[in-house]
Amino acid sequence: MQARYKEFVIRVAKESGLSEEELEKRIKQKQISLGGLVSLEGASLIVASELGIKFDAQRVKVSGLMVGMRNVDILGKITRIYPVKTYKQKDGKEGKIGSFILADDTGSVRVVLWDTMHTALLEEKRLEEGNVIFLKKADVRGTDMKELHLGGKSSIEHSDEVIENVRTSPSSASSSKISEFRDGERTSLRATIVQAFPLKFFPSCPECKKRVTESDGKYYCLVHKEVKEKFLPIINLYIDDGTASVRAIGFLDAVRKLYNLREDEVSDLRSNAVQEEELREKLLGEEFMFDGRVRKNAMMDRIEFVINSANAVDIVALIDELSKATGLE
Ligand SMILES: [Zn+2]
């Protein structure tokens, strides 16, 4: 790991024109500015992207796709194929456009095919739902939702790799910096957990998941009247992407992903404060891809981030990918 980090620094130094000493100084400063809770590797990635180092021709996961990326290589499973459509090109000829949904363990994205060589693969059923494929040289476009566009330079290959847990929820198009968060925006970002507060549990209605009120040991839902209460977790964090920190709130799904636990194991934490604390302390300095919504908490007069999903960022794998992309290996 240390050797890989060193190699990464050498590569980034070369590309940025900074000396290795200067770069390492910046990386350490970045680490300190994040409260010393980010790994050197994590800090080096942040500094590299701040320096505008472009990792072209990189292999990425769906959650790592950002509008504007070009020549992206990506592995995924086809979860849905749409019929090929025809359209009139500018020159009056008939063009074809194909599309399907590609998913990996971080999310799903619509893939759009513009080349007749590629649309033929769909028409001839050489690409089918469930196939694991490797796309090369795709471009990321989109306004509301991200899309992968494949043209003549791109290629599609079948792959033997196995993808077990595909995520079918699409990832949102925007990806913004915490310092630029706007009330109401939906966004995804990579950020480090810099503070985590003890898990809280609130009684909820098993039907509608809304908070219930207690009276004489009985629980009442506004809609479903007296119910058997179910305790759901809520987590409060501060996350930091290098531009700023923001208060973040997550519910059951987020807690499961962050603590890497099953639902019943999360419930057990309610009566096991020691284990909860141990797990919580491990969160500090960990990086995740967060997806969610920015909201203004009027009462506290602050911007907050409501986590929809959280996926661990595998720094080692990421550096591996970036290294390959920049020709280190
Ligand atoms: Zn209810």
Residues whose N, C-alpha, C, O or C-beta is under 5 A from the ligand:
A	BS01	ZN	C205 E207 C208 C221 V223 H224
